[in-house]
């Protein structure tokens, strides 16, 4: 996966995780809901588990690139959070 694709996918995963946490479900139920959401995102983006794991492992071996990806992830989530606060 390119850095852009990885960043986009991670942004969606982190947002999904936060949404599931906001449901305040029991841990087992939350894991089931998150798995469904994760599978949906994978299918929607055409990303197999193998592709994601191999790509993530690549970036783990290249920490500078992973740092750049997470800088984009954090910035994007921060901007979305700020926009959501303004809407409320």
N, C-alpha and C positions, 0 to 999 in steps of 0.2 A: 504494500500500500504506500502511496506517496505520503509525504508529510501532511499535505492538505487533506487528503482522504482520512488519514489517521486522526488528525485534529478534529475534523467534522464528526467522525464516528465517536470519538471520545467525548466530545461536547454533548452529543445526543445521549450517550450512556450515562454521563454524570447528571444530566437533567432528569433522565428517567429514574435514576437512583434517588434523587431528591424528591421527585414526585411520589415514588413508592414510600419513602420515609414519611412524607407528609400524610399518608393515609393512616399512619399509626396502627398498622396491623401487627399481629404477632409475628415473630421472626419467620416461622415456617411459611405462613401465608404470604408474607412480604417476599420471600425468596421465590415462591411460585409465581407471583405477579411479576416480579422483576424478570424472571426467566422468560415469561411470555413476551414481555416488552422487548427484551434483548433479542429474542428470536424474530420478532416483528422487524426490529431495526436491521438485523442481519439480512433478512429476506428483502426488505425494502431497498437496501443499499447493495445487494448482491455480494455480501461479504460472508464467506464461510468461516466457521470456527478455525479451521486450519489456516486460512489466509490471515485472519486476525492474530492468531497466536504466533505464527511465523513472523509476521510483520512486527508485532510488539517485541518479540525476542530480538529481532534485528535492532530495533531502536534501543533496547536495553544494552546491547553491545556497543551502541553509538550514543552515549549519554548526552553529548552536545546537541545532537539532533532531537533526542527525546525532550531535552530541556526547551528547545525551540517550540516543539509541538505543544508542550504543556503551558508555555507562555501564551500561546494563541488560545488554548482552552480556557485558561483562567481569565484572560482579557475578555473573551467572548461571553463567558458566563457572567462576569461582572457587569458588562454592558447590558446584557439581557435582564439581569436583576435590577439594575438602575432604571431601565425602561419600565419594568413591571411596577416598581415603586411609584414612578411618576403617574402611571395609569390609575393607581389606587387613590 
